[in-house]
Amino acid sequence: MNTIPKLKIHQTNLNRNIDFKDIMLNSSYDKLRFSWNSPNQLEIVGIDCALCSDFSTTEEFYSLSKYYKSIIDSNKEWLSDLSIPLIFIINSFDMHSERKTPWLNIPRGFIFIPETIYINKKGYKKLITINNNIHNFKYSAKKSVDRNLNPKLKAETSLYDFSKMIEKSIKMMNEKKISKIVLSRQKNYDFDFNINKQGDFLSKAKVRFPNCINFLYDFKDLGVFFGVSPETLFKTNGDTFYSEALAGTIKSNQMLDSIENSKEFEEHKFVVDYINDKITSFSNKIHYNKKPHLMKLKSMNHIRTEFKSVLNKNIFPFDIIHKLHPTPAVCGTPSNIAMNSIRNIENHDRGWYSGTLGWIDSNYNSHFIVSIRSGLSIGNNLYLYSGCGITSKSDNNREYDESEIKFNSILSILNDE
């Protein structure tokens, strides 16, 4: 990877009536097609890779990030007047855990530049082609097949198993080894997530979860990774940095005043303190709301604290990803002990669930999310994931019920209703 490729980028304005979902599902592709949608803000569809790389360790990622950064820096003649999402990254929750089904053949991390990019920014639609590559798009109406086939549960982390996991964790807290840990469950379904179902997912997700980033990455034979994430890891715009602590889940009819001094507030504070500490290493003029507020979703509310700061000089999005992730919102605290504990307590491999996913544009603006409320489809096997923050105040049944509500966020979209 010593040669820096020259990128010839061409952009074309598109008719506002073009449906990006149709483009996504009906374009020919060899390796990858994907959709990223922040409803009413930014929608991106990408087809195949002009350049792509796997990575298995953080060291490999940093080496690759230097290479991909040099591509932007060496192509200023084509990129200086553009501000387009160009480099896309997917990163596992744990770069060092034992690989298990269904993640055995899927890389821990993936970084790529698409060949063809469709961008819808608040109604203004563009086609971006790189090195004159454009993929054939031929619209075809959906076939009416398998409309009655909903996911059928085959296996799951049971209430009994989850309770044992929680009890082990609380024992560690009583021994002062950890203060918080996030435990996840896995469910395995029989489900054909075919092109029709993918289209249904893309249509329903943006309507039912307008405050979330919905995403779908189709890696052909490797599988389809998809989800509706409410959680931003960070965003950058010029030298302005944004992040958030999103931790602590309550019922949709509950208000903050009714749960002060609760377990949910306790776990939220762990995340606030962590982010505030981490961002001091790469930014200044840090501001955050001292009193959290609620992010309201369809079936639950999340406690949220927003951060804003100014990036130090020569700090780029590549540098930030592994400085922030994983936060106590998906791992625990202290993070190194919590991570090791998760490896020992959970019987499944999280893979890309609760990892990071996002993009960096040609001017180093960026947006990365935490890939929660997500699943992986391979053949007729569907794997869904859900997690809960555990503290010494946790109740087994309440945590299990919370995880079920989170599972239902995805299932409500996949089920025919």
Residue pairs with C-beta under 8 A, 6 or more apart in sequence:
1 53
1 64
1 67
4 67
4 70
4 71
4 74
5 50
5 51
5 71
6 74
6 75
7 50
7 71
7 75
7 78
7 79
7 113
7 130
7 131
8 78
8 130
8 131
8 132
9 75
9 78
9 79
9 82
9 84
9 128
9 129
9 130
10 128
10 129
10 132
11 82
11 84
11 126
11 127
11 128
11 129
12 126
12 127
12 129
13 124
13 125
13 126
14 118
14 125
14 126
14 127
15 125
16 123
16 124
16 125
18 125
20 35
20 43
20 45
20 118
20 120
20 125
21 35
21 199
21 202
21 203
22 137
22 139
23 45
23 118
23 137
24 33
24 34
24 35
24 45
24 202
24 216
25 195
25 198
25 199
25 202
26 137
26 138
26 139
26 140
27 33
27 47
27 116
27 135
27 136
27 137
28 135
28 136
28 137
29 47
29 48
29 135
29 218
29 220
30 48
30 220
31 48
31 49
31 52
31 219
31 220
32 46
32 47
32 48
32 49
32 52
32 112
32 114
32 217
32 218
32 219
32 220
33 45
33 46
33 47
33 48
33 218
34 44
34 45
34 46
34 88
34 114
34 215
34 216
34 217
34 218
35 43
35 44
35 45
35 202
35 214
35 215
35 216
36 42
36 43
36 44
36 45
36 85
36 213
36 215
36 359
37 43
37 44
37 202
37 205
37 206
37 213
37 214
37 215
38 213
38 367
39 206
39 210
39 214
40 122
40 210
41 121
41 122
42 119
42 120
42 121
42 122
42 367
43 118
43 119
43 120
43 121
44 85
44 117
44 118
44 119
44 120
44 359
45 117
45 118
46 88
46 114
46 116
46 117
46 118
47 114
47 115
47 116
47 117
47 135
48 114
48 115
48 116
48 133
48 135
49 112
49 113
49 114
49 115
50 112
50 113
50 114
50 115
50 130
50 131
50 133
51 68
51 71
51 112
51 113
52 110
52 111
52 112
52 113
53 64
53 67
53 68
53 110
53 111
53 112
54 107
54 108
54 109
54 110
55 61
55 64
55 107
55 108
55 109
55 110
55 111
56 95
56 107
56 108
56 109
57 95
57 96
57 108
58 95
58 322
60 109
61 91
61 109
61 111
61 321
61 322
62 318
62 322
64 111
65 111
65 318
65 319
66 318
68 87
68 111
68 113
68 318
69 316
69 318
71 87
71 113
72 79
72 86
72 87
72 362
72 364
79 86
79 362
79 363
82 362
82 363
83 361
83 362
83 363
83 365
84 117
84 119
84 126
84 128
84 361
84 362
85 117
85 119
85 359
85 360
85 361
86 113
86 117
86 359
86 360
86 361
86 362
87 111
87 112
87 113
87 359
87 360
88 111
88 112
88 113
88 114
88 358
88 359
88 360
89 109
89 110
89 111
89 321
89 356
89 357
89 358
89 359
89 360
89 368
90 109
90 110
90 111
90 217
90 225
90 352
90 355
90 356
90 357
90 371
91 108
91 109
91 321
91 322
91 325
91 352
91 355
91 356
91 357
92 108
92 109
92 350
92 351
92 352
92 355
93 326
93 330
93 331
93 350
93 351
93 352
93 353
93 354
93 355
94 326
94 339
94 342
94 343
94 350
95 108
95 109
97 343
97 349
97 350
98 343
98 349
99 349
100 348
100 349
101 349
102 223
102 351
102 376
102 378
102 381
102 383
103 349
103 351
103 352
103 376
105 222
106 219
106 222
106 223
106 351
106 352
106 376
113 130
114 130
115 129
115 130
115 131
115 133
115 134
115 135
116 127
116 128
116 129
116 130
116 133
116 134
116 135
117 127
117 128
117 129
117 130
118 125
118 126
118 127
118 128
119 125
119 126
119 128
127 134
142 195
142 196
142 199
143 196
145 194
145 196
146 192
146 194
146 196
146 197
147 416
148 416
149 191
149 192
150 191
150 414
150 415
150 416
151 189
151 190
151 191
151 382
151 411
151 414
151 415
152 189
152 190
152 191
153 187
153 188
153 189
154 188
154 189
154 190
155 187
155 188
156 185
156 186
156 187
156 188
157 165
157 184
157 185
157 186
157 187
157 347
157 348
159 396
159 397
159 400
161 347
162 183
162 185
162 396
162 399
162 400
162 403
163 396
163 400
165 183
165 345
165 346
166 183
166 390
166 394
166 396
166 399
167 396
168 345
169 178
169 181
169 183
169 341
169 345
169 390
169 394
170 390
170 392
170 394
172 178
172 181
172 341
173 179
173 180
173 391
173 392
174 392
177 337
177 341
178 332
178 333
178 334
178 337
178 338
178 341
179 270
179 332
179 333
179 334
179 391
180 266
180 267
180 270
180 328
180 332
180 333
180 338
180 389
180 390
180 391
181 331
181 332
181 338
181 341
181 342
181 345
181 389
181 390
182 328
182 329
182 330
182 331
182 332
182 338
182 342
182 354
182 387
182 388
182 389
182 390
183 342
183 345
183 346
183 387
183 388
183 390
183 399
184 346
184 348
184 350
184 353
184 354
184 385
184 386
184 387
184 388
184 403
185 385
185 386
185 387
185 403
185 407
186 348
186 383
186 384
186 385
187 383
187 384
187 385
187 386
187 407
188 381
188 382
188 383
189 381
189 382
189 383
189 384
190 380
190 381
190 382
191 197
191 377
191 380
191 381
191 382
191 414
192 380
193 201
193 224
193 226
193 377
193 382
193 414
197 414
198 216
198 218
198 224
198 226
200 413
200 414
201 214
201 216
201 226
201 413
201 414
202 214
202 216
204 413
205 212
205 214
205 228
205 413
206 214
208 228
208 298
208 412
208 413
209 228
209 230
209 297
209 298
209 409
211 230
211 295
211 296
211 297
212 228
212 229
212 230
212 297
212 373
213 228
213 229
213 232
213 369
214 226
214 227
214 228
214 229
215 225
215 226
215 227
215 229
215 357
215 369
215 371
216 224
216 225
216 226
217 224
217 225
217 226
217 357
218 224
219 225
222 378
223 376
223 377
223 378
224 376
224 377
224 378
225 352
225 371
225 374
225 375
225 376
226 374
226 375
226 377
227 371
227 372
227 373
227 374
227 375
227 410
228 373
228 374
228 409
228 410
228 413
229 357
229 369
229 370
229 371
229 372
229 373
229 374
230 246
230 295
230 297
230 302
230 372
230 373
231 244
231 246
231 329
231 369
231 370
231 372
232 242
232 243
232 244
232 246
232 367
232 368
232 369
232 370
233 243
233 321
233 324
233 325
233 327
233 356
233 358
233 368
233 369
233 370
234 241
234 242
234 243
234 317
234 320
234 324
234 366
234 368
235 241
235 242
235 243
235 365
235 366
235 367
235 368
236 242
236 311
236 317
236 320
236 364
236 365
236 366
237 365
238 363
238 365
239 310
239 311
240 308
240 309
240 310
240 311
241 279
241 282
241 283
241 307
241 308
241 309
241 310
241 311
241 320
242 306
242 307
242 308
243 275
243 279
243 306
243 307
243 324
244 275
244 304
244 305
244 306
244 307
245 268
245 271
245 272
245 274
245 275
245 292
245 304
245 305
245 307
245 327
245 329
246 271
246 295
246 302
246 303
246 304
246 329
246 370
247 267
247 268
247 270
247 271
247 302
247 303
247 328
247 329
247 389
248 264
248 265
248 267
248 268
248 292
248 302
248 303
248 389
249 264
249 300
249 301
249 302
249 303
249 388
249 389
249 402
249 405
249 406
250 259
250 264
250 294
250 300
250 301
250 302
250 303
251 300
251 301
252 296
252 297
252 298
252 299
252 300
252 301
254 301
255 294
256 292
256 293
256 294
256 303
259 265
262 393
263 391
263 393
263 394
264 303
265 303
266 391
266 393
267 328
267 389
267 391
268 292
268 303
268 305
270 328
270 332
270 333
271 305
271 327
271 328
271 329
272 288
272 292
272 305
274 327
274 328
274 333
274 335
275 307
275 324
275 327
276 286
276 288
276 307
278 323
278 324
279 286
279 307
279 309
279 324
280 286
281 323
282 311
282 312
282 315
282 319
282 320
282 323
283 309
283 310
283 311
283 312
283 315
284 309
284 310
284 312
285 309
285 310
286 307
286 308
286 309
287 307
287 308
287 309
288 305
288 306
288 307
288 308
289 305
289 306
292 303
292 304
292 305
293 303
293 304
293 305
294 301
294 302
294 303
294 304
295 301
295 302
295 303
295 304
297 409
298 409
298 412
299 405
299 408
299 409
299 412
300 402
300 405
300 406
316 360
316 364
317 360
317 364
317 366
317 368
318 360
321 356
321 368
325 355
325 356
325 370
326 335
326 339
326 354
327 370
328 335
328 338
328 389
329 370
329 389
330 354
330 370
330 372
330 387
331 338
331 339
331 342
331 354
332 338
332 339
332 341
332 342
332 389
332 390
350 385
351 376
352 371
352 374
352 376
353 371
353 372
353 374
353 375
353 376
353 385
354 370
354 371
354 372
354 385
354 387
355 370
355 371
356 368
356 369
356 370
356 371
357 368
357 369
357 371
358 366
358 367
358 368
358 369
359 366
359 367
359 368
360 366
372 385
372 387
372 406
373 386
373 406
373 409
373 410
374 384
374 385
374 410
375 382
375 383
375 384
375 385
375 410
376 382
376 383
377 383
382 414
384 407
384 410
384 411
386 403
386 404
386 406
386 407
387 403
387 406
388 394
388 399
388 402
388 403
388 406
390 399
